[in-house]
Amino acid sequence: MPIQVLSEGKDPGSHLPIHLTRIPISLISSTTDCANKIVKGKVLRKGPLVPIPPEDFILKIVIHEEESLLNVSSQYPSINVVLFGALAKNFSQDVNEEDVLVASGFTVGKSPTANKDNLHPCNLLLSGEDACIYVYPQQPTLDPRSPVASTLSSMPSAEVSRAAKASKYTYVQLGDLKAGSTVNVYGVVVFFKQPFKSRGTDFCSSLKITDQSNHKIGCTIFCEKLEDHPKIFQIGDIIRMHKVKAQFFNNGMTLVNTFGFSVVTFDGAVDGAVEPRTSSPSFHFDEEDQRTVEELRSWAASQDLFPSVSALVSLSAVQPKDYFDLACQLLAKAPIDTTCTLLRVWDGTRCPHTLLKVIVELNVTEGPSSFSKEKENLIANVLVYDNHVEFARQLKPGDFLRIYNLRAIPGSSKVPGLTSSQTEEVDHLAFHLHGGTSYGRGIQVLPEKSLVVQRLKRVIETFAEDVEDYLPELNDSELLEVWSTPPESLERSCSHQIQLVTLSELKNSDSDRVYHVRAQLSSYEPRRLHQALKLFCSRCTIIQDVPDEELVAGIFSEAYKDSEACSAPAWALSGSIDLPRDSPGCPQRAVSTHLSTQLMTEGKTKELIFLMGTSLEETCQVAAGYQNIVPVTSSSGHLALLDLSAPFLFRGRKRYYGCKQCSEAALKEPSAGGVGVIDEKIIAEALGVQLLQFVLLMKLELQDATDTLDVFLWKDAELFFGVSAQDVATNQDSQNILSQTMDSLCPQDGCVGQRPWLDFCLMAYIAEDDGIQNQTCYQICNTTIIRPSSTQSDPA
C-alpha cells in the first residue's frame, strides 16, 4: 500500500519491515545508497497537486526532521520531497500539514531550488510501486485523552520524552515567599518592560506578577541572550519561573534569577490554547501544570487587575496624539541612520489620516521595495529610535509584531538623515517608537499560533491582493479574455506627428486607429517582473506561463527513472559521455547519447546530440559543451521526446519549448544539407515541434489630468524596453534593464510628481470574447523608452 495512515498515537516502527534502517536527513547526498533506507519528518508545507498530461500528477512537500539520530545540530533538517503519479494524488487527499511521515523507496536528486529556499541541496523523489509512506498525525507520549497531550504533541519527541521523565517540581505562592529562599513560582503578569541593555553584558527584564494570594511581586531578570528572557506579549499573560531567589528590597519582596533559571509563559486568555512559550530545549509540563495555568487564568479574569480598555489599537482606529500598541506584519525595513530604522508594516486596515511618506534608497531596503497601489494605501511607516534599533535589525520581513507604546504624532514631520530627499510634510500623521523602555515601550515578535496573530491574519486575508507567491499577481485568464490580437490590416506606425489626444477623448474615440497620448504611468502588473515573461504560439496564438523550474526538474527525474535499454533509430549512432564529477571523491557517471550519422559524416559531431538519462541540472551542464542538446527518454522500447512541458532543446543557457496543441512530435533526423548553422528552427521542424516564442506581456495603467486608462504592452514590448524577451529569460543584464526602466517610469515611493510624462502610440481595437461581448482594448505600439537629460514638465 503506497500510503498508510496510522491511528493517532501508533508507533510506525511496528509497521515497518525490520530490514529498513533510518537515515538522518542531514546525511543525505547525491551519492547516498537509498536501498533499504527510510526517512522520518513532519510535513511543514504541502504544495498543490499539479496534473501532468495525459494522466499523471506531481506534488511537492517539505518535511522537517525534529529529532537528530546523531544528537548533533543539523545544517539541513528540512528537505523537499517530490511525489509522482498515484502516490501524489493519494497524498494530496489523505495527508495534511503537521502530520508526521516515514518514507521508503525513494531516490535522491539535486534540488533546483536550494539557493532560493535555503533547504537541503538534495530532494527526495518518490514514485512507483517501490515507494511507500506511513503517516501518523501525532506522537503523544501521554494518554491521548489528557488535555495536556495536545500541547505536548506539537513538541519534538525528544523534548516530550524528557518532560515525561522530569521530576516533580514544588511551587510557592507569592504570599509565602521568604527572603533568601530559592523557589519556583507561577504568576499573572500585571506589568512588564521589554528587555533592555544593562550596564554590563546582560539584557535586563523588569516585570511585576501576582497570584491568588493578592501579593504583587516585582521581578528582575538578567540574561545574556534575548531569547532566554520571558516571552511576555501583554498584561495578563501567565508566567512560570524556576530557580528565582526571593530578596527583601525597598520595603518589599522581589525575585531575581539565579543559576539554573528557566522561564515559560502562556497566553492569559481563558479560552486560549495552553501553548508554552520558551527557548529552553527541554522543560517539565504535566497535568498539574495545565491545571495551574487554567486556574490562574480563571482567577485573573474574575479580578479587577487589568485596564478596561485594551492598549492594542488597529490602524483604522488610530487618532492623532495617541500612545497605543500595534499588532502588525512587517513587510519591509530600511536603516535611516545609526539612531533610526524604518519599519513598513500593515494590519489589513486603513488609517483614516494622511500618513507620512518616507523615501529611502532602494539598495538598503530589506524586503519588497514597492507594492501595488491598493496595498500601499494600507501600509504605515514606523520610525524606530535609539535602543530599539538594535532589536529592529534582527526582524525579518514577514514577522508578526506587537509594537508597544507607539506614538501617533500629527502635524509637520521630517525624517532624520534624509534632508536631501525628504521634503517637509504638513498635516501628516507620523508613527514614532521613542527610545527607552518607559511604559513597556518596545517590540516583540509574536508566535504564529497566538490569538492576536490569528485575528490579524483573518483581517489581512480579506484584502483582495495575493501577498504571497502562491498565485501570480497578473490574472492571465482574465487578461487574455480581453487581449485578442489586433487586426493585421491596422497600420502600426506613427511618427508622433498625429494630433495629441487626452485619455478621456481617447475613450470616446473610434477603434481600429492609432492615437498619440501623453500620460504618466501610475501602476503596472505584474509587479514581480519575471512573471511578465510568457511563451507565445504563433499558430494557435495561445500565451502561457513559462513552466516552473520544479515542474521541469520533476519531468526530467521521471524520464531518468524510466530510462531503459531501447533500440536507437536507424539513422542514429549510439554512445555515451561522462558527466562532470560533483566533487573529486564522487564516481564518474556515463550517460547514453545518440548522434546523427549524417551530421557526423559532415564533421558536425558536436552540433546536435540526443541525451538520455540525465537530470535537469546534468542536462544544463552538458549543454555548456555542445551547440544543441535534445533530451530524450525511452517509450515502448523506442526513443522519444520528453513531455513538452519541459524544454525540447537546450542551446547553451537558452531553453526552447514547444506548443503541445500544435506540435506533432516525433524523433527524426534533422536535415542539414546546405545549412551552415543548425539552429532551433531547423531542429523544431525536423522533430515536428511548433516552436514557442518568448514574449513580454504587461498591463499598464496610464493617467493624465482627465482620466486613467489600462493598456497592454505585448507585440512592441521588445521595442519599448530595447531588449529581447529571449535575453530577458537568460541574461541578468537584460533583466536589470527591465527592472530599472519600470523603476524610472513608476518610482517606488508612488509620488505622482516624480513620474515622467511619456508620449505613447496606442492602438485601439475591438477584442472579441467568443461573440458574447465586444470590448475596446488598447495596446502600446511603435514606442521606445528614451531617457531625457532633463525632466519634462507637466504638459498641462
C-alpha positions in Angstrom: 0.0 0.0 0.0 1.8 3.2 -1.1 0.3 5.4 1.7 -0.9 4.1 5.0 -2.4 6.4 7.6 -2.0 5.0 11.1 -4.2 5.7 14.0 -3.2 8.5 16.3 -0.6 7.5 18.8 0.6 4.4 17.0 4.3 3.8 16.6 5.1 3.3 12.9 8.1 1.2 13.9 5.8 -1.8 14.4 4.6 -1.5 10.8 8.0 -1.2 9.1 10.0 -4.2 7.7 12.9 -5.0 10.1 15.5 -4.7 7.3 14.8 -1.0 6.8 17.2 1.5 8.6 16.6 5.2 9.2 19.0 7.8 7.7 19.2 11.4 9.1 18.1 14.0 6.5 21.4 15.9 7.1 23.4 12.9 5.9 21.6 12.5 2.6 23.6 13.3 -0.5 23.5 12.7 -4.3 25.7 9.6 -3.7 23.5 8.1 -0.9 22.6 4.4 -1.3 18.8 4.6 -0.8 18.3 0.8 -0.7 16.5 -0.3 2.5 16.6 3.3 3.9 13.8 5.3 5.4 13.5 9.0 6.4 11.2 10.5 9.0 9.9 14.0 9.3 6.9 16.3 9.9 5.1 17.8 6.9 5.9 21.6 7.1 4.4 22.6 3.7 2.2 20.8 1.2 2.0 22.3 -2.3 -0.9 22.0 -4.8 -1.4 18.8 -6.8 -0.2 19.5 -10.4 -1.7 17.4 -13.2 0.8 16.4 -16.0 -1.0 15.2 -19.2 -2.2 12.8 -20.1 -3.0 11.2 -16.7 -0.1 11.9 -14.3 0.4 14.1 -11.3 3.2 15.7 -9.3 3.2 17.1 -5.8 5.9 18.8 -3.7 6.1 18.8 0.0 8.7 19.9 2.6 9.4 17.7 5.6 11.4 18.6 8.7 13.4 16.2 10.9 12.7 17.2 14.5 15.0 14.7 16.2 18.6 14.0 15.3 19.9 10.4 15.2 23.4 11.8 15.7 22.5 14.1 18.6 24.1 17.0 16.8 22.8 20.1 15.3 21.9 19.7 11.6 22.6 22.3 8.9 19.8 20.9 6.8 17.0 19.5 8.9 14.4 20.2 6.2 14.2 18.7 2.7 12.0 19.0 -0.4 10.1 15.7 -1.3 8.6 15.3 -4.8 5.8 12.7 -5.3 4.7 11.4 -8.7 1.7 9.6 -10.1 -1.0 7.9 -7.9 1.2 8.4 -4.9 1.0 12.2 -5.3 -2.8 12.1 -5.8 -3.4 9.9 -2.7 -1.0 12.0 -0.6 -2.9 15.2 -1.6 -6.2 13.6 -0.4 -5.0 11.8 2.8 -2.2 13.8 4.4 -2.2 17.2 6.0 0.5 19.7 7.1 1.9 18.9 10.6 1.4 15.1 10.0 4.5 13.0 10.6 5.6 10.6 7.9 8.1 7.8 7.3 9.1 7.3 3.7 10.9 4.4 1.9 11.7 3.5 -1.7 12.9 7.0 -2.6 15.7 8.2 -4.8 17.8 11.3 -4.4 18.2 14.2 -6.8 19.7 17.6 -6.7 17.2 20.3 -5.6 16.9 23.1 -8.3 15.5 25.5 -5.6 18.2 25.0 -2.9 19.6 28.5 -3.4 16.1 30.1 -3.3 14.6 28.2 -0.3 17.8 27.5 1.7 16.7 23.9 2.3 18.7 20.7 1.8 20.7 20.8 -1.5 19.1 17.5 -2.5 15.5 16.4 -2.8 13.8 13.1 -2.4 11.8 11.6 -5.3 9.0 9.0 -4.7 7.0 7.2 -7.4 6.0 3.7 -8.5 5.4 0.6 -6.5 8.6 0.7 -4.5 7.7 3.9 -2.8 5.8 3.7 0.5 4.7 6.3 3.0 3.5 5.7 6.6 1.6 8.7 8.0 0.6 9.3 11.6 -1.0 12.5 12.9 0.8 12.9 16.2 3.3 11.3 18.6 1.8 11.7 22.1 3.7 10.2 25.0 0.8 10.8 27.4 -2.8 9.5 27.4 -4.4 10.9 24.3 -7.5 11.7 26.3 -5.4 14.0 28.5 -5.8 17.8 27.9 -2.1 18.3 28.0 -1.4 15.7 25.3 -2.5 18.0 22.6 0.0 20.6 23.9 2.9 18.2 24.0 2.1 16.6 20.7 3.4 19.8 19.0 6.8 19.4 20.8 9.7 17.4 19.3 9.6 13.8 20.6 12.9 14.1 22.4 11.6 17.1 24.4 8.3 15.3 25.3 10.3 12.3 26.5 12.4 14.4 28.8 9.3 16.2 30.0 7.6 13.0 30.9 10.6 11.7 32.9 11.3 15.0 34.7 11.0 15.1 38.5 8.1 16.7 40.3 8.5 20.5 41.0 7.1 22.3 44.0 5.7 25.9 43.6 5.4 28.6 46.3 2.6 31.1 46.4 3.8 34.7 46.2 2.3 35.5 49.7 4.6 32.8 51.2 7.9 34.0 49.9 10.8 34.2 52.4 13.9 36.3 51.9 16.9 34.3 50.9 15.0 31.3 49.6 15.3 30.0 46.0 11.9 28.9 44.7 9.7 28.1 41.8 6.6 30.3 41.2 3.6 30.9 39.0 2.0 34.3 38.5 -0.1 36.6 36.4 1.8 39.5 34.7 0.4 42.9 35.8 3.3 45.0 34.5 6.3 44.4 32.3 9.1 46.2 30.4 10.8 44.8 27.3 14.4 43.6 27.8 16.9 46.4 27.7 20.7 46.5 27.7 22.1 46.8 31.1 25.4 48.4 32.0 27.1 45.1 31.8 26.9 42.4 29.2 23.4 41.2 30.0 19.9 42.3 29.0 17.5 43.1 31.8 13.8 42.4 32.1 11.5 44.1 34.7 8.1 42.8 35.5 5.5 42.5 38.3 3.4 39.5 38.9 0.6 38.4 41.3 -1.4 35.3 42.2 -4.4 34.2 44.3 -2.6 35.5 47.4 -3.1 39.0 46.0 0.6 39.9 46.7 2.2 41.8 43.8 5.9 41.0 43.5 8.5 42.7 41.4 10.9 40.6 39.3 14.2 41.5 37.8 15.8 39.1 35.3 19.3 39.3 33.9 20.2 37.1 30.9 22.9 37.5 28.3 20.7 36.3 25.4 17.4 38.0 24.5 15.8 34.6 23.7 16.3 33.5 27.3 14.1 36.3 28.7 10.3 35.8 29.3 8.2 35.9 26.1 5.6 38.3 27.5 3.2 39.9 25.0 0.6 41.5 27.1 -0.6 42.2 30.6 -2.5 39.1 31.8 0.0 36.5 30.4 0.8 33.7 32.8 4.4 33.1 33.7 6.2 30.2 35.4 9.8 30.7 36.7 12.2 28.1 38.1 15.2 28.9 40.3 14.4 32.5 41.3 15.7 34.0 44.6 13.4 36.0 47.0 15.1 39.2 48.3 13.8 42.0 50.5 14.4 45.3 48.7 12.9 48.8 49.2 10.5 47.6 51.9 9.1 44.8 49.7 9.8 41.3 48.4 11.4 40.9 44.9 12.5 38.0 42.8 15.8 37.7 40.8 17.0 34.9 38.7 19.8 32.6 39.9 21.9 29.8 38.4 19.7 27.2 36.6 16.9 29.8 36.0 14.3 28.9 33.4 11.0 30.5 32.4 7.9 29.5 30.5 5.0 31.8 29.6 1.4 31.3 28.4 -1.3 33.3 26.9 -3.7 34.6 29.7 -6.9 34.3 27.7 -9.4 31.9 29.4 -10.3 30.1 26.3 -6.9 30.1 24.7 -4.8 27.1 24.0 -2.2 26.3 26.7 0.9 26.7 24.4 4.2 27.0 26.3 6.4 29.9 25.1 10.1 29.2 25.8 13.5 28.9 24.2 14.5 26.1 26.6 15.4 22.8 24.8 13.5 20.8 27.4 11.1 21.6 30.2 8.7 19.9 32.6 5.0 20.2 31.9 2.3 17.9 33.1 -1.4 17.6 34.0 -0.9 19.6 37.2 0.9 22.4 35.3 -2.0 22.5 32.9 -4.5 22.8 35.8 -2.4 25.6 37.4 -2.4 27.7 34.3 -6.1 27.3 33.8 -6.8 28.2 37.4 -4.7 31.3 37.2 -6.5 32.4 34.0 -9.9 32.0 35.6 -8.9 33.8 38.8 -7.3 36.7 36.9 -10.4 37.1 34.7 -12.5 37.5 37.9 -10.3 40.2 39.4 -10.0 43.9 38.6 -6.4 43.6 37.6 -6.2 44.9 34.0 -7.2 48.1 32.2 -10.8 48.1 31.0 -9.7 49.4 27.6 -7.1 47.4 25.6 -3.9 49.3 24.6 -4.0 47.3 21.3 -5.4 49.5 18.5 -5.8 48.9 14.8 -4.5 51.4 12.2 -8.1 52.2 11.3 -8.8 53.4 14.9 -5.6 55.4 15.5 -6.1 59.1 16.5 -3.5 61.9 16.5 -1.5 62.2 19.7 -2.4 58.7 20.8 0.0 56.3 22.6 -1.0 52.8 21.6 0.1 49.2 20.9 0.0 48.0 17.3 -0.2 44.4 16.2 1.0 44.2 12.6 3.0 42.4 10.0 6.4 43.6 8.9 6.6 44.0 5.1 10.0 45.7 4.7 12.5 47.7 6.6 15.4 50.1 6.0 18.0 51.9 8.1 17.6 55.7 8.2 20.8 56.4 10.2 22.6 54.9 13.2 19.8 56.0 15.6 16.7 55.4 13.4 15.2 52.5 11.4 12.1 52.5 9.2 9.6 49.6 9.5 7.0 49.3 6.8 4.0 47.5 8.4 0.3 46.8 7.9 -2.6 45.2 9.8 -5.1 44.9 6.9 -6.9 48.1 7.9 -6.6 51.6 6.6 -5.7 54.6 8.7 -8.2 57.4 8.1 -5.5 60.1 8.3 -2.9 61.0 5.7 0.3 59.3 6.8 3.9 60.4 6.5 5.8 59.2 3.4 9.4 58.1 3.9 11.9 57.9 1.0 14.8 55.5 1.3 17.5 54.2 -1.1 16.4 51.0 -2.8 19.7 49.2 -2.2 19.3 49.5 1.6 15.7 48.1 1.8 15.2 44.6 3.1 12.1 43.2 1.7 10.0 44.4 -1.3 10.7 48.0 -2.3 7.3 48.6 -3.9 3.7 47.4 -3.6 0.5 47.7 -5.5 -1.3 51.0 -5.3 -4.1 49.3 -3.2 -1.7 47.7 -0.8 0.4 50.9 -0.4 -2.7 52.7 0.9 -2.8 50.3 3.9 0.9 50.5 4.8 2.2 52.6 7.7 5.8 53.8 8.1 7.0 53.4 11.7 10.2 55.2 12.7 12.1 53.3 15.5 14.7 55.1 17.5 17.7 54.6 19.8 17.8 51.3 21.8 15.1 49.7 19.7 17.2 50.0 16.5 19.4 47.0 17.6 16.3 44.8 18.1 14.9 46.0 14.7 18.0 44.8 13.0 17.0 41.2 13.9 13.5 41.5 12.4 12.7 39.8 9.2 10.0 40.8 6.6 7.0 38.6 7.2 7.4 38.7 11.0 4.2 39.4 13.0 5.0 42.1 15.6 3.5 43.9 18.6 4.9 47.4 19.0 4.3 48.8 22.5 3.7 52.4 23.3 3.8 53.7 19.7 3.1 57.4 19.4 1.0 59.0 16.6 2.4 62.5 16.1 0.3 64.9 14.0 1.5 68.0 12.1 4.8 68.7 10.4 7.2 65.8 10.4 10.7 65.4 8.9 12.7 62.2 8.7 16.2 62.3 10.2 19.1 61.7 7.9 17.1 62.3 4.7 17.1 66.1 4.4 18.3 66.0 0.8 15.5 63.9 -0.5 12.7 64.0 2.1 10.6 67.1 1.9 8.8 68.5 4.9 5.2 67.3 5.0 2.5 69.3 6.9 -0.6 67.7 8.4 0.7 64.2 8.0 0.5 61.6 10.8 3.8 60.0 11.8 4.3 56.9 13.9 7.4 57.1 16.3 8.7 54.5 18.7 10.8 56.6 21.0 13.9 55.4 22.8 13.8 54.0 26.3 11.6 51.4 28.0 9.1 53.6 29.9 5.5 52.3 29.8 6.7 49.0 28.4 7.9 50.6 25.2 9.5 48.1 22.7 8.9 45.5 20.0 8.1 41.8 20.3 7.9 39.1 17.6 4.6 37.3 18.0 4.3 33.5 17.6 2.2 32.3 14.7 -0.2 30.4 17.0 -1.1 33.4 19.2 -4.7 34.6 19.2 -3.5 38.1 18.2 -1.8 36.8 15.1 -4.7 34.5 14.1 -7.1 37.5 14.3 -4.6 39.6 12.4 -4.3 37.0 9.6 -8.0 36.8 9.2 -8.2 40.6 8.7 -5.3 40.6 6.2 -6.8 37.7 4.3 -9.8 39.9 3.5 -7.5 42.1 1.4 -8.0 41.0 -2.2 -4.4 41.2 -3.3 -2.4 37.9 -3.1 0.5 38.9 -0.9 2.3 35.5 -1.3 3.7 33.7 -4.3 1.0 31.0 -4.5 -0.7 32.9 -7.4 0.7 35.3 -9.9 -0.3 39.0 -9.4 -1.4 39.2 -13.0 -4.5 37.1 -13.6 -3.6 35.7 -17.1 -7.0 34.1 -17.8 -8.7 37.4 -17.0 -6.2 39.4 -19.1 -6.3 37.1 -22.1 -10.1 37.2 -22.2 -9.9 40.8 -23.4 -6.5 40.7 -25.0 -7.1 39.5 -28.6 -4.5 40.1 -31.4 -5.1 43.5 -33.1 -6.3 43.3 -36.8 -3.4 42.7 -39.1 -4.7 45.3 -41.5 -4.3 48.1 -38.9 -1.5 50.5 -39.7 1.1 50.1 -36.9 3.4 53.1 -37.5 3.4 56.5 -36.1 5.9 59.4 -36.1 4.2 61.1 -33.1 3.0 63.8 -35.5 -0.6 62.9 -35.3 -2.8 65.0 -33.1 -2.3 64.6 -29.3 -5.5 63.5 -27.5 -6.3 63.2 -23.8 -7.2 59.8 -22.3 -10.8 60.9 -21.8 -11.0 61.8 -25.5 -9.4 58.5 -26.5 -12.1 56.5 -24.6 -14.8 58.2 -26.6 -13.0 57.8 -30.0 -13.3 55.1 -32.7 -11.4 51.8 -32.6 -9.1 50.4 -35.3 -7.0 53.5 -35.2 -3.7 54.7 -33.8 -3.7 57.6 -31.3 -1.0 59.7 -29.7 -1.3 60.4 -26.0 0.8 62.0 -23.3 0.5 60.4 -19.9 2.2 59.2 -16.7 2.5 55.6 -15.6 0.5 55.2 -12.4 0.9 51.4 -11.9 1.7 48.2 -13.7 1.2 44.4 -13.5 2.8 42.1 -12.7 4.8 43.7 -10.0 7.2 40.7 -10.0 8.6 41.3 -13.4 9.8 37.7 -14.0 6.0 36.9 -14.3 5.8 39.2 -17.4 7.9 36.6 -19.3 5.5 34.3 -21.3 5.5 31.7 -24.1 3.6 32.5 -27.3 2.5 30.2 -30.1 2.2 32.0 -33.4 -0.1 29.3 -34.8 -2.8 29.0 -32.2 -2.0 32.4 -30.6 -2.0 30.9 -27.1 0.0 32.7 -24.4 1.1 30.6 -21.4 3.4 30.9 -18.4 7.0 29.7 -18.5 7.0 26.3 -16.7 8.1 26.3 -13.1 11.7 25.0 -12.5 10.5 22.4 -10.0 8.0 21.0 -12.5 10.6 20.8 -15.2 13.1 19.1 -12.8 10.3 16.6 -11.9 9.7 15.7 -15.6 13.5 15.1 -16.1 13.6 12.9 -12.9 10.7 10.8 -14.1 12.3 10.4 -17.5 15.6 9.4 -15.8 13.8 6.7 -13.7 12.0 5.4 -16.8 15.2 5.1 -18.8 15.8 1.6 -20.0 17.5 -0.2 -22.9 15.8 0.7 -26.2 16.6 0.4 -29.9 18.0 3.5 -31.5 16.7 4.8 -34.9 18.4 3.5 -37.9 19.9 7.0 -38.6 21.4 7.3 -35.1 24.8 6.1 -33.7 24.7 5.4 -30.0 27.4 6.1 -27.5 28.0 7.7 -24.1 29.6 10.6 -22.5 31.0 11.1 -18.9 29.2 13.7 -16.7 31.3 16.2 -14.7 32.0 15.0 -11.2 30.2 16.8 -8.4 33.4 16.6 -6.3 36.8 15.0 -6.5 35.6 12.0 -4.5 32.5 11.3 -6.5 32.5 8.4 -9.0 32.3 9.2 -12.7 28.9 8.6 -14.3 28.3 7.9 -18.0 25.0 8.6 -19.8 23.7 7.5 -23.1 23.9 9.7 -26.2 22.7 9.3 -29.8 24.2 11.2 -32.8 23.1 11.7 -36.3 25.2 9.7 -38.7 24.7 12.3 -41.4 26.0 15.1 -39.2 29.0 13.0 -38.2 29.9 12.5 -41.8 29.7 16.2 -42.3 32.1 16.8 -39.4 29.3 18.3 -37.2 29.6 15.8 -34.4 29.1 18.4 -31.6 26.3 20.4 -33.3 23.5 18.1 -32.1 23.3 15.2 -29.7 20.3 13.4 -28.2 20.9 12.9 -24.4 19.2 10.2 -22.3 19.0 9.5 -18.6 20.1 12.9 -17.1 18.6 15.2 -14.5 17.8 18.8 -15.4 20.9 20.1 -13.7 23.1 17.5 -15.6 21.5 18.4 -18.9 22.4 22.1 -18.3 26.0 21.0 -17.5 26.3 19.0 -20.8 24.7 21.8 -22.8 27.6 24.1 -21.9 29.9 21.9 -24.2 27.6 21.2 -27.1 25.7 23.5 -29.5 22.3 21.7 -29.4 21.1 19.2 -26.8 17.7 17.3 -27.3 16.8 15.4 -24.1 15.1 12.0 -24.8 13.6 9.1 -22.9 12.5 5.5 -23.7 8.9 4.7 -24.6 7.7 1.2 -25.6 11.3 0.2 -26.4 12.0 3.3 -28.6 13.5 6.7 -28.2 11.0 9.5 -27.7 11.0 13.2 -26.8 10.1 14.3 -23.2 6.7 15.8 -22.4 6.6 19.2 -24.0 6.0 20.9 -20.6 9.8 20.6 -20.4 12.2 22.2 -22.9 12.7 20.1 -26.0 16.0 21.8 -26.9 18.9 23.3 -24.9 21.4 25.7 -26.7 23.9 26.8 -24.1 21.9 28.7 -21.4 18.9 29.1 -23.7 15.9 26.7 -23.5 13.3 26.2 -26.2 9.7 25.0 -25.6 7.1 23.5 -27.9 3.3 24.0 -28.2 1.5 20.9 -27.0 -1.6 21.8 -29.0 0.1 22.4 -32.4 3.1 20.0 -32.3 3.2 16.6 -33.9 6.4 15.5 -32.1 8.4 12.6 -33.4 12.1 11.7 -33.2 13.6 12.3 -36.7 17.0 13.1 -38.1 17.3 16.8 -38.9 18.2 17.6 -42.5 21.2 19.9 -42.5 22.1 19.8 -46.2 23.5 23.1 -47.4 22.9 24.7 -43.9 25.8 26.4 -42.3 24.5 26.5 -38.7 21.9 24.2 -37.2 19.5 26.4 -35.2 16.4 25.9 -33.2 14.1 26.4 -36.1 15.7 23.6 -38.1 15.6 21.2 -35.1 12.0 22.1 -34.3 10.8 21.5 -37.9 12.6 18.1 -38.0 11.1 17.0 -34.7 7.5 18.2 -35.6 7.5 20.7 -32.8 5.7 24.0 -33.1 8.3 26.4 -31.6 7.1 28.7 -28.8 8.4 32.2 -28.7 9.4 34.1 -25.5 7.4 37.3 -25.2 6.8 40.0 -22.6 3.2 40.7 -21.6 2.3 43.5 -19.2 -0.7 45.6 -18.2 0.0 49.3 -17.6 -2.3 51.9 -16.0 -1.8 55.4 -17.6 -3.1 58.6 -16.3 -3.3 62.2 -17.3 -5.3 65.2 -15.9 -8.5 63.9 -17.5 -8.7 60.1 -16.9 -6.9 56.8 -16.4 -6.6 54.0 -18.9 -5.5 50.4 -18.8 -3.3 49.4 -21.8 -1.4 46.3 -22.8 2.3 46.1 -23.7 3.0 43.0 -25.8 3.8 43.0 -29.5 6.1 46.0 -29.3 7.4 45.2 -25.8 10.9 44.5 -27.1 11.0 47.8 -28.9 9.7 49.5 -25.8 12.4 48.2 -23.5 15.2 47.8 -26.0 15.8 44.2 -25.1 14.6 40.9 -26.4 12.4 38.6 -24.4 14.7 35.7 -25.1 17.6 37.7 -23.5 15.4 38.5 -20.5 14.9 34.8 -20.0 18.6 34.1 -19.7 20.6 37.3 -19.2 20.8 39.2 -15.9 21.8 42.4 -17.6 18.6 42.4 -19.7 16.5 41.6 -16.6 18.2 44.6 -14.9 17.2 46.9 -17.8 13.6 45.8 -17.5 13.6 46.4 -13.7 15.4 49.8 -13.9 13.1 51.0 -16.7 10.0 50.3 -14.7 11.5 51.9 -11.6 12.3 55.1 -13.5 8.8 55.2 -15.1 6.9 54.3 -11.9 9.1 55.3 -8.8 8.8 53.1 -5.8 7.6 55.9 -3.5 4.5 56.4 -5.7 4.9 60.2 -5.8 3.0 61.5 -8.8 5.3 64.5 -9.2 8.3 62.3 -9.7 6.8 60.2 -12.5 8.0 61.3 -16.0 5.5 62.3 -18.7 5.6 59.9 -21.6 4.5 60.1 -25.3 2.7 56.8 -26.3 1.3 55.5 -29.6 -1.8 53.4 -28.7 -3.7 51.1 -31.0 -7.4 50.9 -30.2 -9.1 47.7 -31.3 -12.1 45.5 -30.6 -11.4 42.3 -28.7 -14.0 39.6 -29.5 -14.9 37.4 -26.5 -16.4 34.4 -28.2 -19.2 36.6 -29.5 -20.5 37.3 -26.0 -19.3 40.9 -25.6 -17.0 43.1 -27.6 -14.6 45.3 -25.7 -12.3 48.1 -26.8 -8.7 47.4 -25.8 -5.6 49.5 -26.2 -2.1 48.3 -26.9 1.2 50.3 -26.9 2.9 50.3 -30.3 5.9 51.9 -32.0 7.1 53.4 -28.7 10.6 53.3 -27.4 11.8 54.5 -24.0 14.3 57.3 -24.3 15.8 58.7 -21.1 15.9 62.5 -21.4 18.7 64.6 -19.9 16.2 66.7 -18.0 12.8 66.0 -16.5 9.9 67.0 -18.7 7.4 69.3 -17.1 3.7 68.6 -16.8 2.2 69.5 -20.2 -0.9 70.7 -18.5 
